């Protein structure tokens, strides 16, 4: 269902979907076998380590981020 209709999608989206599902499954196994960490602390550390990756992806694949940040109003930042 996630990959499309009754036919298979092209190979690249299907490979990305399967790799992301495998990555999620492996991460869940590692979390269960890891040391007992408070859920909110774990979520905070995951978010902290995700920031550089998301920033790099934004820099590589998007354009106009700095202009949008400079032109954003307080209402835009609050949403």
mmJSON file of the N, C-alpha and C atoms, coordinates in Angstrom:
{"data_MODEL":{"atom_site":{
"group_PDB":["ATOM","ATOM","ATOM","ATOM","ATOM","ATOM","ATOM","ATOM","ATOM","ATOM","ATOM","ATOM","ATOM","ATOM","ATOM","ATOM","ATOM","ATOM","ATOM","ATOM","ATOM","ATOM","ATOM","ATOM","ATOM","ATOM","ATOM","ATOM","ATOM","ATOM","ATOM","ATOM","ATOM","ATOM","ATOM","ATOM","ATOM","ATOM","ATOM","ATOM","ATOM","ATOM","ATOM","ATOM","ATOM","ATOM","ATOM","ATOM","ATOM","ATOM","ATOM","ATOM","ATOM","ATOM","ATOM","ATOM","ATOM","ATOM","ATOM","ATOM","ATOM","ATOM","ATOM","ATOM","ATOM","ATOM","ATOM","ATOM","ATOM","ATOM","ATOM","ATOM","ATOM","ATOM","ATOM","ATOM","ATOM","ATOM","ATOM","ATOM","ATOM","ATOM","ATOM","ATOM","ATOM","ATOM","ATOM","ATOM","ATOM","ATOM","ATOM","ATOM","ATOM","ATOM","ATOM","ATOM","ATOM","ATOM","ATOM","ATOM","ATOM","ATOM","ATOM","ATOM","ATOM","ATOM","ATOM","ATOM","ATOM","ATOM","ATOM","ATOM","ATOM","ATOM","ATOM","ATOM","ATOM","ATOM","ATOM","ATOM","ATOM","ATOM","ATOM","ATOM","ATOM","ATOM","ATOM","ATOM","ATOM","ATOM","ATOM","ATOM","ATOM","ATOM","ATOM","ATOM","ATOM","ATOM","ATOM","ATOM","ATOM","ATOM","ATOM","ATOM","ATOM","ATOM","ATOM","ATOM","ATOM","ATOM","ATOM","ATOM","ATOM","ATOM","ATOM","ATOM","ATOM","ATOM","ATOM","ATOM","ATOM","ATOM","ATOM","ATOM","ATOM","ATOM","ATOM","ATOM","ATOM","ATOM","ATOM","ATOM","ATOM","ATOM","ATOM","ATOM","ATOM","ATOM","ATOM","ATOM","ATOM","ATOM","ATOM","ATOM","ATOM","ATOM","ATOM","ATOM","ATOM","ATOM","ATOM","ATOM","ATOM","ATOM","ATOM","ATOM","ATOM","ATOM","ATOM","ATOM","ATOM","ATOM","ATOM","ATOM","ATOM","ATOM","ATOM","ATOM","ATOM","ATOM","ATOM","ATOM","ATOM","ATOM","ATOM","ATOM","ATOM","ATOM","ATOM","ATOM","ATOM","ATOM","ATOM","ATOM","ATOM","ATOM","ATOM","ATOM","ATOM","ATOM","ATOM","ATOM","ATOM","ATOM","ATOM","ATOM","ATOM"],
"id":[1,2,3,4,5,6,7,8,9,10,11,12,13,14,15,16,17,18,19,20,21,22,23,24,25,26,27,28,29,30,31,32,33,34,35,36,37,38,39,40,41,42,43,44,45,46,47,48,49,50,51,52,53,54,55,56,57,58,59,60,61,62,63,64,65,66,67,68,69,70,71,72,73,74,75,76,77,78,79,80,81,82,83,84,85,86,87,88,89,90,91,92,93,94,95,96,97,98,99,100,101,102,103,104,105,106,107,108,109,110,111,112,113,114,115,116,117,118,119,120,121,122,123,124,125,126,127,128,129,130,131,132,133,134,135,136,137,138,139,140,141,142,143,144,145,146,147,148,149,150,151,152,153,154,155,156,157,158,159,160,161,162,163,164,165,166,167,168,169,170,171,172,173,174,175,176,177,178,179,180,181,182,183,184,185,186,187,188,189,190,191,192,193,194,195,196,197,198,199,200,201,202,203,204,205,206,207,208,209,210,211,212,213,214,215,216,217,218,219,220,221,222,223,224,225,226,227,228,229,230,231,232,233,234,235,236,237],
"type_symbol":["N","C","C","N","C","C","N","C","C","N","C","C","N","C","C","N","C","C","N","C","C","N","C","C","N","C","C","N","C","C","N","C","C","N","C","C","N","C","C","N","C","C","N","C","C","N","C","C","N","C","C","N","C","C","N","C","C","N","C","C","N","C","C","N","C","C","N","C","C","N","C","C","N","C","C","N","C","C","N","C","C","N","C","C","N","C","C","N","C","C","N","C","C","N","C","C","N","C","C","N","C","C","N","C","C","N","C","C","N","C","C","N","C","C","N","C","C","N","C","C","N","C","C","N","C","C","N","C","C","N","C","C","N","C","C","N","C","C","N","C","C","N","C","C","N","C","C","N","C","C","N","C","C","N","C","C","N","C","C","N","C","C","N","C","C","N","C","C","N","C","C","N","C","C","N","C","C","N","C","C","N","C","C","N","C","C","N","C","C","N","C","C","N","C","C","N","C","C","N","C","C","N","C","C","N","C","C","N","C","C","N","C","C","N","C","C","N","C","C","N","C","C","N","C","C","N","C","C","N","C","C","N","C","C","N","C","C"],
"label_atom_id":["N","CA","C","N","CA","C","N","CA","C","N","CA","C","N","CA","C","N","CA","C","N","CA","C","N","CA","C","N","CA","C","N","CA","C","N","CA","C","N","CA","C","N","CA","C","N","CA","C","N","CA","C","N","CA","C","N","CA","C","N","CA","C","N","CA","C","N","CA","C","N","CA","C","N","CA","C","N","CA","C","N","CA","C","N","CA","C","N","CA","C","N","CA","C","N","CA","C","N","CA","C","N","CA","C","N","CA","C","N","CA","C","N","CA","C","N","CA","C","N","CA","C","N","CA","C","N","CA","C","N","CA","C","N","CA","C","N","CA","C","N","CA","C","N","CA","C","N","CA","C","N","CA","C","N","CA","C","N","CA","C","N","CA","C","N","CA","C","N","CA","C","N","CA","C","N","CA","C","N","CA","C","N","CA","C","N","CA","C","N","CA","C","N","CA","C","N","CA","C","N","CA","C","N","CA","C","N","CA","C","N","CA","C","N","CA","C","N","CA","C","N","CA","C","N","CA","C","N","CA","C","N","CA","C","N","CA","C","N","CA","C","N","CA","C","N","CA","C","N","CA","C","N","CA","C","N","CA","C","N","CA","C","N","CA","C","N","CA","C","N","CA","C","N","CA","C"],
"label_alt_id":[null,null,null,null,null,null,null,null,null,null,null,null,null,null,null,null,null,null,null,null,null,null,null,null,null,null,null,null,null,null,null,null,null,null,null,null,null,null,null,null,null,null,null,null,null,null,null,null,null,null,null,null,null,null,null,null,null,null,null,null,null,null,null,null,null,null,null,null,null,null,null,null,null,null,null,null,null,null,null,null,null,null,null,null,null,null,null,null,null,null,null,null,null,null,null,null,null,null,null,null,null,null,null,null,null,null,null,null,null,null,null,null,null,null,null,null,null,null,null,null,null,null,null,null,null,null,null,null,null,null,null,null,null,null,null,null,null,null,null,null,null,null,null,null,null,null,null,null,null,null,null,null,null,null,null,null,null,null,null,null,null,null,null,null,null,null,null,null,null,null,null,null,null,null,null,null,null,null,null,null,null,null,null,null,null,null,null,null,null,null,null,null,null,null,null,null,null,null,null,null,null,null,null,null,null,null,null,null,null,null,null,null,null,null,null,null,null,null,null,null,null,null,null,null,null,null,null,null,null,null,null,null,null,null,null,null,null],
"label_comp_id":["UNK","UNK","UNK","UNK","UNK","UNK","UNK","UNK","UNK","UNK","UNK","UNK","UNK","UNK","UNK","UNK","UNK","UNK","UNK","UNK","UNK","UNK","UNK","UNK","UNK","UNK","UNK","UNK","UNK","UNK","UNK","UNK","UNK","UNK","UNK","UNK","UNK","UNK","UNK","UNK","UNK","UNK","UNK","UNK","UNK","UNK","UNK","UNK","UNK","UNK","UNK","UNK","UNK","UNK","UNK","UNK","UNK","UNK","UNK","UNK","UNK","UNK","UNK","UNK","UNK","UNK","UNK","UNK","UNK","UNK","UNK","UNK","UNK","UNK","UNK","UNK","UNK","UNK","UNK","UNK","UNK","UNK","UNK","UNK","UNK","UNK","UNK","UNK","UNK","UNK","UNK","UNK","UNK","UNK","UNK","UNK","UNK","UNK","UNK","UNK","UNK","UNK","UNK","UNK","UNK","UNK","UNK","UNK","UNK","UNK","UNK","UNK","UNK","UNK","UNK","UNK","UNK","UNK","UNK","UNK","UNK","UNK","UNK","UNK","UNK","UNK","UNK","UNK","UNK","UNK","UNK","UNK","UNK","UNK","UNK","UNK","UNK","UNK","UNK","UNK","UNK","UNK","UNK","UNK","UNK","UNK","UNK","UNK","UNK","UNK","UNK","UNK","UNK","UNK","UNK","UNK","UNK","UNK","UNK","UNK","UNK","UNK","UNK","UNK","UNK","UNK","UNK","UNK","UNK","UNK","UNK","UNK","UNK","UNK","UNK","UNK","UNK","UNK","UNK","UNK","UNK","UNK","UNK","UNK","UNK","UNK","UNK","UNK","UNK","UNK","UNK","UNK","UNK","UNK","UNK","UNK","UNK","UNK","UNK","UNK","UNK","UNK","UNK","UNK","UNK","UNK","UNK","UNK","UNK","UNK","UNK","UNK","UNK","UNK","UNK","UNK","UNK","UNK","UNK","UNK","UNK","UNK","UNK","UNK","UNK","UNK","UNK","UNK","UNK","UNK","UNK","UNK","UNK","UNK","UNK","UNK","UNK"],
"label_asym_id":["A","A","A","A","A","A","A","A","A","A","A","A","A","A","A","A","A","A","A","A","A","A","A","A","A","A","A","A","A","A","A","A","A","A","A","A","A","A","A","A","A","A","A","A","A","A","A","A","A","A","A","A","A","A","A","A","A","A","A","A","A","A","A","A","A","A","A","A","A","A","A","A","A","A","A","A","A","A","A","A","A","A","A","A","A","A","A","A","A","A","A","A","A","A","A","A","A","A","A","A","A","A","A","A","A","A","A","A","A","A","A","A","A","A","A","A","A","A","A","A","A","A","A","A","A","A","A","A","A","A","A","A","A","A","A","A","A","A","A","A","A","A","A","A","A","A","A","A","A","A","A","A","A","A","A","A","A","A","A","A","A","A","A","A","A","A","A","A","A","A","A","A","A","A","A","A","A","A","A","A","A","A","A","A","A","A","A","A","A","A","A","A","A","A","A","A","A","A","A","A","A","A","A","A","A","A","A","A","A","A","A","A","A","A","A","A","A","A","A","A","A","A","A","A","A","A","A","A","A","A","A","A","A","A","A","A","A"],
"label_entity_id":["1","1","1","1","1","1","1","1","1","1","1","1","1","1","1","1","1","1","1","1","1","1","1","1","1","1","1","1","1","1","1","1","1","1","1","1","1","1","1","1","1","1","1","1","1","1","1","1","1","1","1","1","1","1","1","1","1","1","1","1","1","1","1","1","1","1","1","1","1","1","1","1","1","1","1","1","1","1","1","1","1","1","1","1","1","1","1","1","1","1","1","1","1","1","1","1","1","1","1","1","1","1","1","1","1","1","1","1","1","1","1","1","1","1","1","1","1","1","1","1","1","1","1","1","1","1","1","1","1","1","1","1","1","1","1","1","1","1","1","1","1","1","1","1","1","1","1","1","1","1","1","1","1","1","1","1","1","1","1","1","1","1","1","1","1","1","1","1","1","1","1","1","1","1","1","1","1","1","1","1","1","1","1","1","1","1","1","1","1","1","1","1","1","1","1","1","1","1","1","1","1","1","1","1","1","1","1","1","1","1","1","1","1","1","1","1","1","1","1","1","1","1","1","1","1","1","1","1","1","1","1","1","1","1","1","1","1"],
"label_seq_id":[1,1,1,2,2,2,3,3,3,4,4,4,5,5,5,6,6,6,7,7,7,8,8,8,9,9,9,10,10,10,11,11,11,12,12,12,13,13,13,14,14,14,15,15,15,16,16,16,17,17,17,18,18,18,19,19,19,20,20,20,21,21,21,22,22,22,23,23,23,24,24,24,25,25,25,26,26,26,27,27,27,28,28,28,29,29,29,30,30,30,31,31,31,32,32,32,33,33,33,34,34,34,35,35,35,36,36,36,37,37,37,38,38,38,39,39,39,40,40,40,41,41,41,42,42,42,43,43,43,44,44,44,45,45,45,46,46,46,47,47,47,48,48,48,49,49,49,50,50,50,51,51,51,52,52,52,53,53,53,54,54,54,55,55,55,56,56,56,57,57,57,58,58,58,59,59,59,60,60,60,61,61,61,62,62,62,63,63,63,64,64,64,65,65,65,66,66,66,67,67,67,68,68,68,69,69,69,70,70,70,71,71,71,72,72,72,73,73,73,74,74,74,75,75,75,76,76,76,77,77,77,78,78,78,79,79,79],
"pdbx_PDB_ins_code":[null,null,null,null,null,null,null,null,null,null,null,null,null,null,null,null,null,null,null,null,null,null,null,null,null,null,null,null,null,null,null,null,null,null,null,null,null,null,null,null,null,null,null,null,null,null,null,null,null,null,null,null,null,null,null,null,null,null,null,null,null,null,null,null,null,null,null,null,null,null,null,null,null,null,null,null,null,null,null,null,null,null,null,null,null,null,null,null,null,null,null,null,null,null,null,null,null,null,null,null,null,null,null,null,null,null,null,null,null,null,null,null,null,null,null,null,null,null,null,null,null,null,null,null,null,null,null,null,null,null,null,null,null,null,null,null,null,null,null,null,null,null,null,null,null,null,null,null,null,null,null,null,null,null,null,null,null,null,null,null,null,null,null,null,null,null,null,null,null,null,null,null,null,null,null,null,null,null,null,null,null,null,null,null,null,null,null,null,null,null,null,null,null,null,null,null,null,null,null,null,null,null,null,null,null,null,null,null,null,null,null,null,null,null,null,null,null,null,null,null,null,null,null,null,null,null,null,null,null,null,null,null,null,null,null,null,null],
"Cartn_x":[0.814,0.0,0.86,1.939,2.792,3.522,3.811,4.611,3.778,2.47,1.673,0.471,0.0,-1.193,-0.926,-1.711,-1.576,-0.294,0.397,1.657,2.826,3.973,5.156,5.675,6.184,6.749,8.107,8.673,10.008,10.999,12.14,13.068,13.603,13.894,14.488,13.543,12.296,11.406,11.159,11.07,10.863,12.072,13.274,14.49,14.587,14.248,14.277,13.264,12.076,11.05,11.515,12.074,12.52,13.709,14.632,15.779,15.333,14.375,13.908,13.17,12.386,11.696,12.702,13.741,14.769,15.534,15.849,16.542,15.716,14.414,13.539,13.509,13.391,13.329,14.621,15.767,17.048,17.186,16.779,16.886,16.012,14.847,13.981,14.603,15.258,15.943,17.104,17.856,18.978,18.503,17.398,16.856,16.415,15.788,15.33,16.492,17.599,18.756,19.695,19.497,20.379,20.154,20.911,20.753,19.409,18.928,17.644,17.795,17.259,17.309,15.872,15.658,14.318,13.85,12.598,12.108,12.3,12.073,12.233,13.709,14.596,16.029,16.463,15.976,16.301,15.795,14.562,14.008,14.824,15.284,16.104,17.433,18.096,19.38,19.206,18.156,17.894,17.664,16.893,16.632,17.92,18.764,20.019,20.922,21.017,21.859,21.22,19.92,19.251,19.438,19.681,19.781,20.848,22.086,23.079,22.684,22.072,21.665,20.562,19.593,18.496,19.005,19.904,20.472,21.247,22.021,22.775,21.822,20.79,19.812,19.106,18.781,18.148,19.086,20.348,21.333,21.539,21.518,21.759,20.553,19.355,18.195,17.186,17.345,16.39,17.091,16.297,16.86,15.959,16.557,15.794,15.484,16.188,15.89,16.223,17.403,17.823,16.882,16.445,15.514,14.181,13.722,12.462,12.575,13.736,13.919,13.977,14.615,14.734,13.402,12.554,11.285,10.142,10.402,9.335,8.945,7.664,7.148,7.063,6.699,6.533,5.419,4.414,3.344,3.868,4.736,5.323,6.212,6.97,7.846,7.03,5.869,5.052,4.243,4.124,3.296,4.025],
"Cartn_y":[-1.19,0.0,1.257,1.24,2.421,2.656,1.586,1.705,2.042,2.013,2.372,1.465,1.391,0.637,-0.843,-1.493,-2.936,-3.352,-2.415,-2.745,-2.284,-2.871,-2.473,-1.126,-0.296,0.987,0.767,1.841,1.736,1.295,0.75,0.153,1.112,2.352,3.263,3.566,3.99,4.222,2.961,1.829,0.586,0.263,0.461,0.21,1.162,2.42,3.387,2.996,2.593,2.162,0.96,-0.042,-1.239,-0.952,-0.112,0.252,1.028,1.919,2.678,1.771,0.828,-0.113,-0.994,-1.441,-2.257,-1.448,-0.2,0.657,0.883,1.093,1.28,0.016,-1.156,-2.415,-2.663,-2.424,-2.623,-1.647,-0.399,0.571,0.172,-0.396,-0.836,-2.004,-2.915,-4.017,-3.512,-2.546,-1.998,-1.257,-0.549,0.171,-0.818,-1.923,-2.905,-3.59,-3.803,-4.48,-3.524,-2.249,-1.256,-1.091,-0.192,0.05,0.726,0.586,1.219,2.743,3.4,4.862,5.369,6.465,7.055,7.422,7.155,7.423,8.873,9.833,11.236,11.577,10.998,11.225,10.63,9.438,8.806,9.65,10.142,10.988,12.268,12.837,14.047,13.807,12.705,12.397,12.096,11.366,11.077,12.376,13.29,14.574,15.381,15.35,16.094,15.578,14.266,13.704,13.816,14.033,14.169,15.562,16.562,17.939,18.101,17.62,17.795,17.087,15.919,15.191,15.923,16.427,17.159,18.472,19.142,20.392,20.131,19.051,18.719,18.395,17.615,17.299,18.541,19.458,20.71,21.533,21.59,22.367,21.773,20.439,19.787,19.804,19.643,19.398,20.539,21.579,22.681,23.972,24.954,26.273,27.343,28.464,29.583,29.487,28.608,28.459,29.725,30.307,31.488,32.66,32.844,33.933,33.695,32.451,32.149,32.391,32.049,32.272,33.764,34.534,35.968,36.687,36.185,36.844,36.32,35.301,34.718,35.69,35.765,36.591,35.739,36.376,35.622,34.585,34.906,33.957,32.712,32.945,31.827,30.962,31.543,30.783,30.031,30.527,29.898,28.712,28.538,27.435,26.152],
"Cartn_z":[0.0,0.0,0.0,0.773,0.835,-0.474,-1.2,-2.403,-3.631,-3.558,-4.722,-4.911,-6.131,-6.464,-6.636,-7.499,-7.67,-8.404,-9.01,-9.689,-8.827,-9.063,-8.317,-8.828,-7.919,-8.349,-9.003,-9.486,-10.075,-9.004,-9.382,-8.418,-7.348,-7.695,-6.71,-5.545,-5.777,-4.626,-3.799,-4.459,-3.733,-2.864,-3.391,-2.616,-1.422,-1.624,-0.53,0.548,0.151,1.098,1.899,1.229,1.925,2.841,2.414,3.26,4.497,4.343,5.502,6.485,5.977,6.867,7.6,6.91,7.543,8.589,8.281,9.235,10.489,10.327,11.486,12.33,11.687,12.425,13.204,12.577,13.249,14.413,14.219,15.31,16.494,16.247,17.335,18.106,17.395,18.065,18.91,18.393,19.146,20.398,20.284,21.441,22.523,22.124,23.107,23.803,23.101,23.682,24.405,24.259,24.859,26.347,26.937,28.374,28.658,29.887,30.222,30.298,29.311,29.236,29.272,29.967,30.026,28.615,28.29,26.931,26.469,27.358,26.953,26.737,27.519,27.312,25.98,25.666,24.389,23.225,23.329,22.279,22.115,23.22,23.151,22.464,22.794,22.151,20.663,20.325,18.914,18.151,18.722,18.072,17.926,18.953,18.895,17.775,17.631,16.575,15.192,15.123,13.832,13.229,14.064,13.575,12.486,12.658,11.583,10.293,10.402,9.204,8.449,9.183,8.551,7.947,8.646,8.124,6.841,6.795,5.581,4.437,4.706,3.669,3.154,4.044,3.635,2.767,3.157,2.389,0.998,0.891,-0.392,-1.325,-0.779,-1.623,-1.695,-0.908,-0.919,-1.316,-1.652,-1.957,-1.35,-1.001,-0.471,1.012,1.752,3.179,3.956,3.685,4.451,4.207,2.971,2.666,3.38,3.399,4.075,5.574,6.159,7.599,7.915,7.046,7.284,7.113,6.236,5.95,6.826,7.625,8.453,9.569,9.812,10.915,12.19,13.3,14.544,14.414,13.627,13.407,12.671,11.699,10.961,11.823,12.728,13.619,14.66,15.001,16.022,15.543,14.261,13.74,13.677],
"occupancy":[1.0,1.0,1.0,1.0,1.0,1.0,1.0,1.0,1.0,1.0,1.0,1.0,1.0,1.0,1.0,1.0,1.0,1.0,1.0,1.0,1.0,1.0,1.0,1.0,1.0,1.0,1.0,1.0,1.0,1.0,1.0,1.0,1.0,1.0,1.0,1.0,1.0,1.0,1.0,1.0,1.0,1.0,1.0,1.0,1.0,1.0,1.0,1.0,1.0,1.0,1.0,1.0,1.0,1.0,1.0,1.0,1.0,1.0,1.0,1.0,1.0,1.0,1.0,1.0,1.0,1.0,1.0,1.0,1.0,1.0,1.0,1.0,1.0,1.0,1.0,1.0,1.0,1.0,1.0,1.0,1.0,1.0,1.0,1.0,1.0,1.0,1.0,1.0,1.0,1.0,1.0,1.0,1.0,1.0,1.0,1.0,1.0,1.0,1.0,1.0,1.0,1.0,1.0,1.0,1.0,1.0,1.0,1.0,1.0,1.0,1.0,1.0,1.0,1.0,1.0,1.0,1.0,1.0,1.0,1.0,1.0,1.0,1.0,1.0,1.0,1.0,1.0,1.0,1.0,1.0,1.0,1.0,1.0,1.0,1.0,1.0,1.0,1.0,1.0,1.0,1.0,1.0,1.0,1.0,1.0,1.0,1.0,1.0,1.0,1.0,1.0,1.0,1.0,1.0,1.0,1.0,1.0,1.0,1.0,1.0,1.0,1.0,1.0,1.0,1.0,1.0,1.0,1.0,1.0,1.0,1.0,1.0,1.0,1.0,1.0,1.0,1.0,1.0,1.0,1.0,1.0,1.0,1.0,1.0,1.0,1.0,1.0,1.0,1.0,1.0,1.0,1.0,1.0,1.0,1.0,1.0,1.0,1.0,1.0,1.0,1.0,1.0,1.0,1.0,1.0,1.0,1.0,1.0,1.0,1.0,1.0,1.0,1.0,1.0,1.0,1.0,1.0,1.0,1.0,1.0,1.0,1.0,1.0,1.0,1.0,1.0,1.0,1.0,1.0,1.0,1.0,1.0,1.0,1.0,1.0,1.0,1.0],
"B_iso_or_equiv":[0.0,0.0,0.0,0.0,0.0,0.0,0.0,0.0,0.0,0.0,0.0,0.0,0.0,0.0,0.0,0.0,0.0,0.0,0.0,0.0,0.0,0.0,0.0,0.0,0.0,0.0,0.0,0.0,0.0,0.0,0.0,0.0,0.0,0.0,0.0,0.0,0.0,0.0,0.0,0.0,0.0,0.0,0.0,0.0,0.0,0.0,0.0,0.0,0.0,0.0,0.0,0.0,0.0,0.0,0.0,0.0,0.0,0.0,0.0,0.0,0.0,0.0,0.0,0.0,0.0,0.0,0.0,0.0,0.0,0.0,0.0,0.0,0.0,0.0,0.0,0.0,0.0,0.0,0.0,0.0,0.0,0.0,0.0,0.0,0.0,0.0,0.0,0.0,0.0,0.0,0.0,0.0,0.0,0.0,0.0,0.0,0.0,0.0,0.0,0.0,0.0,0.0,0.0,0.0,0.0,0.0,0.0,0.0,0.0,0.0,0.0,0.0,0.0,0.0,0.0,0.0,0.0,0.0,0.0,0.0,0.0,0.0,0.0,0.0,0.0,0.0,0.0,0.0,0.0,0.0,0.0,0.0,0.0,0.0,0.0,0.0,0.0,0.0,0.0,0.0,0.0,0.0,0.0,0.0,0.0,0.0,0.0,0.0,0.0,0.0,0.0,0.0,0.0,0.0,0.0,0.0,0.0,0.0,0.0,0.0,0.0,0.0,0.0,0.0,0.0,0.0,0.0,0.0,0.0,0.0,0.0,0.0,0.0,0.0,0.0,0.0,0.0,0.0,0.0,0.0,0.0,0.0,0.0,0.0,0.0,0.0,0.0,0.0,0.0,0.0,0.0,0.0,0.0,0.0,0.0,0.0,0.0,0.0,0.0,0.0,0.0,0.0,0.0,0.0,0.0,0.0,0.0,0.0,0.0,0.0,0.0,0.0,0.0,0.0,0.0,0.0,0.0,0.0,0.0,0.0,0.0,0.0,0.0,0.0,0.0,0.0,0.0,0.0,0.0,0.0,0.0,0.0,0.0,0.0,0.0,0.0,0.0],
"pdbx_formal_charge":[null,null,null,null,null,null,null,null,null,null,null,null,null,null,null,null,null,null,null,null,null,null,null,null,null,null,null,null,null,null,null,null,null,null,null,null,null,null,null,null,null,null,null,null,null,null,null,null,null,null,null,null,null,null,null,null,null,null,null,null,null,null,null,null,null,null,null,null,null,null,null,null,null,null,null,null,null,null,null,null,null,null,null,null,null,null,null,null,null,null,null,null,null,null,null,null,null,null,null,null,null,null,null,null,null,null,null,null,null,null,null,null,null,null,null,null,null,null,null,null,null,null,null,null,null,null,null,null,null,null,null,null,null,null,null,null,null,null,null,null,null,null,null,null,null,null,null,null,null,null,null,null,null,null,null,null,null,null,null,null,null,null,null,null,null,null,null,null,null,null,null,null,null,null,null,null,null,null,null,null,null,null,null,null,null,null,null,null,null,null,null,null,null,null,null,null,null,null,null,null,null,null,null,null,null,null,null,null,null,null,null,null,null,null,null,null,null,null,null,null,null,null,null,null,null,null,null,null,null,null,null,null,null,null,null,null,null],
"auth_seq_id":[1,1,1,2,2,2,3,3,3,4,4,4,5,5,5,6,6,6,7,7,7,8,8,8,9,9,9,10,10,10,11,11,11,12,12,12,13,13,13,14,14,14,15,15,15,16,16,16,17,17,17,18,18,18,19,19,19,20,20,20,21,21,21,22,22,22,23,23,23,24,24,24,25,25,25,26,26,26,27,27,27,28,28,28,29,29,29,30,30,30,31,31,31,32,32,32,33,33,33,34,34,34,35,35,35,36,36,36,37,37,37,38,38,38,39,39,39,40,40,40,41,41,41,42,42,42,43,43,43,44,44,44,45,45,45,46,46,46,47,47,47,48,48,48,49,49,49,50,50,50,51,51,51,52,52,52,53,53,53,54,54,54,55,55,55,56,56,56,57,57,57,58,58,58,59,59,59,60,60,60,61,61,61,62,62,62,63,63,63,64,64,64,65,65,65,66,66,66,67,67,67,68,68,68,69,69,69,70,70,70,71,71,71,72,72,72,73,73,73,74,74,74,75,75,75,76,76,76,77,77,77,78,78,78,79,79,79],
"auth_comp_id":["UNK","UNK","UNK","UNK","UNK","UNK","UNK","UNK","UNK","UNK","UNK","UNK","UNK","UNK","UNK","UNK","UNK","UNK","UNK","UNK","UNK","UNK","UNK","UNK","UNK","UNK","UNK","UNK","UNK","UNK","UNK","UNK","UNK","UNK","UNK","UNK","UNK","UNK","UNK","UNK","UNK","UNK","UNK","UNK","UNK","UNK","UNK","UNK","UNK","UNK","UNK","UNK","UNK","UNK","UNK","UNK","UNK","UNK","UNK","UNK","UNK","UNK","UNK","UNK","UNK","UNK","UNK","UNK","UNK","UNK","UNK","UNK","UNK","UNK","UNK","UNK","UNK","UNK","UNK","UNK","UNK","UNK","UNK","UNK","UNK","UNK","UNK","UNK","UNK","UNK","UNK","UNK","UNK","UNK","UNK","UNK","UNK","UNK","UNK","UNK","UNK","UNK","UNK","UNK","UNK","UNK","UNK","UNK","UNK","UNK","UNK","UNK","UNK","UNK","UNK","UNK","UNK","UNK","UNK","UNK","UNK","UNK","UNK","UNK","UNK","UNK","UNK","UNK","UNK","UNK","UNK","UNK","UNK","UNK","UNK","UNK","UNK","UNK","UNK","UNK","UNK","UNK","UNK","UNK","UNK","UNK","UNK","UNK","UNK","UNK","UNK","UNK","UNK","UNK","UNK","UNK","UNK","UNK","UNK","UNK","UNK","UNK","UNK","UNK","UNK","UNK","UNK","UNK","UNK","UNK","UNK","UNK","UNK","UNK","UNK","UNK","UNK","UNK","UNK","UNK","UNK","UNK","UNK","UNK","UNK","UNK","UNK","UNK","UNK","UNK","UNK","UNK","UNK","UNK","UNK","UNK","UNK","UNK","UNK","UNK","UNK","UNK","UNK","UNK","UNK","UNK","UNK","UNK","UNK","UNK","UNK","UNK","UNK","UNK","UNK","UNK","UNK","UNK","UNK","UNK","UNK","UNK","UNK","UNK","UNK","UNK","UNK","UNK","UNK","UNK","UNK","UNK","UNK","UNK","UNK","UNK","UNK"],
"auth_asym_id":["A","A","A","A","A","A","A","A","A","A","A","A","A","A","A","A","A","A","A","A","A","A","A","A","A","A","A","A","A","A","A","A","A","A","A","A","A","A","A","A","A","A","A","A","A","A","A","A","A","A","A","A","A","A","A","A","A","A","A","A","A","A","A","A","A","A","A","A","A","A","A","A","A","A","A","A","A","A","A","A","A","A","A","A","A","A","A","A","A","A","A","A","A","A","A","A","A","A","A","A","A","A","A","A","A","A","A","A","A","A","A","A","A","A","A","A","A","A","A","A","A","A","A","A","A","A","A","A","A","A","A","A","A","A","A","A","A","A","A","A","A","A","A","A","A","A","A","A","A","A","A","A","A","A","A","A","A","A","A","A","A","A","A","A","A","A","A","A","A","A","A","A","A","A","A","A","A","A","A","A","A","A","A","A","A","A","A","A","A","A","A","A","A","A","A","A","A","A","A","A","A","A","A","A","A","A","A","A","A","A","A","A","A","A","A","A","A","A","A","A","A","A","A","A","A","A","A","A","A","A","A","A","A","A","A","A","A"],
"auth_atom_id":["N","CA","C","N","CA","C","N","CA","C","N","CA","C","N","CA","C","N","CA","C","N","CA","C","N","CA","C","N","CA","C","N","CA","C","N","CA","C","N","CA","C","N","CA","C","N","CA","C","N","CA","C","N","CA","C","N","CA","C","N","CA","C","N","CA","C","N","CA","C","N","CA","C","N","CA","C","N","CA","C","N","CA","C","N","CA","C","N","CA","C","N","CA","C","N","CA","C","N","CA","C","N","CA","C","N","CA","C","N","CA","C","N","CA","C","N","CA","C","N","CA","C","N","CA","C","N","CA","C","N","CA","C","N","CA","C","N","CA","C","N","CA","C","N","CA","C","N","CA","C","N","CA","C","N","CA","C","N","CA","C","N","CA","C","N","CA","C","N","CA","C","N","CA","C","N","CA","C","N","CA","C","N","CA","C","N","CA","C","N","CA","C","N","CA","C","N","CA","C","N","CA","C","N","CA","C","N","CA","C","N","CA","C","N","CA","C","N","CA","C","N","CA","C","N","CA","C","N","CA","C","N","CA","C","N","CA","C","N","CA","C","N","CA","C","N","CA","C","N","CA","C","N","CA","C","N","CA","C","N","CA","C","N","CA","C","N","CA","C","N","CA","C","N","CA","C"],
"pdbx_PDB_model_num":[1,1,1,1,1,1,1,1,1,1,1,1,1,1,1,1,1,1,1,1,1,1,1,1,1,1,1,1,1,1,1,1,1,1,1,1,1,1,1,1,1,1,1,1,1,1,1,1,1,1,1,1,1,1,1,1,1,1,1,1,1,1,1,1,1,1,1,1,1,1,1,1,1,1,1,1,1,1,1,1,1,1,1,1,1,1,1,1,1,1,1,1,1,1,1,1,1,1,1,1,1,1,1,1,1,1,1,1,1,1,1,1,1,1,1,1,1,1,1,1,1,1,1,1,1,1,1,1,1,1,1,1,1,1,1,1,1,1,1,1,1,1,1,1,1,1,1,1,1,1,1,1,1,1,1,1,1,1,1,1,1,1,1,1,1,1,1,1,1,1,1,1,1,1,1,1,1,1,1,1,1,1,1,1,1,1,1,1,1,1,1,1,1,1,1,1,1,1,1,1,1,1,1,1,1,1,1,1,1,1,1,1,1,1,1,1,1,1,1,1,1,1,1,1,1,1,1,1,1,1,1,1,1,1,1,1,1]
}}}
